[in-house]
Amino acid sequence: MINEQTYPNADKLMRVLAFTLVFSVMNAFMFNVVMPVIREEFHISASDVSWLLTGYMIVYAVGSVTYGKLADKYRLKDLLTFGIIFFALGSLIGLLANQFWMLIVARLLQAAGAAVIPATAMIVPVRYFSAEKRGRALGVTAIGLALGTALAPIISGLITGFASWRFLFVISMLPLIALPFFRKYLDDQRGEDQKFDFLGGLLLGGTVAFLLLSISQTNMMFFLVGMVLFALFIWRINTAHDPFIQPKLFRNKQYSYGLLIAFLGTGISFGLPYLAPQFLNSLNQLTPAIIGLVMFPAAIASALLGKRGGRLADSKGNSFLVYTAVSLLFICFISLSTFVGASPYLILFLLIFGNVGQTFMQIAMSNTISRTLSKDQIGVGMGLLSLLNFIAGAITTSILGKTLDSSSSYHLNPVVSNVQVFNFSNIFTVLALIALVTMGLYALQSRRGSRRNTPAVEQG
C-alpha cells in the first residue's frame, strides 16, 4: 500500500481534502437555517420543505458507500472529478431555481456529487499514510469537519442577512477550486478490474432510503419495505458472483464489532449538536444567532485540537484516544444533565468537552476500523462506516425528537429538582450511561484483539 514515505504529496493532498470537507459539511447544514424562509417564499408546507434535508441526506448517505465501492475499481481522481462537477452543477441549478421542484433537483444533484468527499476522507488517510501516522491524517479531516460545522450557521446567517438565501449555492461551488489540486496530487492507483453489482447497489440504496424515510417520516410501511429490501440485499450478496459487498467483510468479526462500537459512539455524539439548540432556545430563551455564538467556541476547539487528537492516536494508540474521547463525552453529558438550563456561559464551557470528545471518537474509530481491512476492502469498508454514521445520526435525532415531544415528571439525576428541565436532564443522563457502555464494549474488544494477536483494536 502506498504511504507518505513513498508518496511525497500525501500531506498536500490532506490539506486540499480538509479544505473541500469544510464546504461539504457546510452545504449539509447551511440550508437548515433558511428552510423557514424557503417555505414562506414558495408557499409550501413544513413537510414539503423538509425534503430539502431528507432527500439530501438519503442520497448523501447512499452515495458515500457507492463511491467507496467504486474507489476499489476506479481511479480516485476520476471519481472526485465526477463528484465535484456534479456538486457544482447542482449548486448552479439551485442558484437559478424559481420553482420548488428545481430546488429539490438541485439538492439531490448536490448530494450525488458531494458524497464523494466523505468517502474520499475515509479512503485517503488509509491509502496514502502508514498505520503509524494515519491518526495524524484523520486528525486533519476532523479539522475540516469541525470547521464546516462551526461555520455553517454563521455563514448562512451572514449571507441571508445581507442577500438572498440563493447565494448559499455560490458558496457550494467553491470546491471547484480544489479540483485541479486533486488531479495533481492523486496518483493513478486503482483496484482490480471487477464487475459492478448494480442490483446489489440498488438494493442497498433502497434499504437505506426507506429506513431513513421511516425514521424521518415516522412511517411503519417505509420500515417494512426497507426490511424487505434488506433481506433481498443479503440474498444478493450471498448469491452473486461479484457482489456489491463481499459477505466475508461482515464475517470479519473485528470489523463488524468495530462498526457496532462506532455506531454507538456516533449516535451519542450526534445527540449534542441536536439537543444544544433545543434547550438553549426553550430553557434559556436564546435567539438562533446567540445560540450559534454559544456553540461556536466548542466547534473551534474541536478544529484546533483535531490534529492533536490524531497525534495522540499515533503516539499513544487508538485505545488511549477512545478512552479519552468517551471520558470527555461522559463529563459533558453528566454535567449537562445536572446544569442544563443554567447560565449560557457555563453551557458554552461544557460543550467544549463534548465537541472535542466527538472529534476524538471519530478519529479513533476510523483509525481502528481501517486496520481491520485488507487493501481490496478499504473503499467499501470505510464507505460502510460513513453510511453507518448517517444512519446512527438519523436514528438518534428521531428518538430524541420524539422524547422531547413527551413530558416526564420522573428524573434520573437526583440532583435535579426543576421540573422544566427533567426531559433534557434525563436524556443527557441516558447518553452518559451509553457512553460508559461504549467504553466497556471497546475495552472488551481490546482484550479479545490482544489475546488473538490481531490488529482489530490497536493498542498503541
Secondary structure, DSSP 8 states (H G I E B T S, - for coil): ---TTT-TTHHHHHHHHHHHHHHHHHHHHHHHHHHHHHHHHHT--HHHHTHHHHHHHHHHHHHHHHHHHHTTTS-HHHHHHHHHHHHHHHHHHHHH--SHHHHHHHHHHHHHHHTHHHHHHHHHHHHHS-TTTHHHHHHHHHHHHHHHHHHHHHHHHHHHHHS-GGGHHHHTTGGGGGHHHHHHHS-----------HHHHHHHHHHHHHHHHHHHHT-HHHHHHHHHHHHHHHHHHHH-SS-SS-HHHHH-HHHHHHHHHHHHHHHHHHHHHHHHHHHHHHTT---HHHHHHHHHHHHHHHHHHHHHHHHHHHHH-HHHHHHHHHHHHHHHHHHHHHHTTS-HHHHHHHHHHHHHHHHHHHHHHHHHHHTT--GGGHHHHHHHHHHHHHHHHHHHHHHHHHHHHS--S--SSTT---GGGHHHHHHHHHHHHHHHHHHHHHHHHHHHHHHHT-SSS---
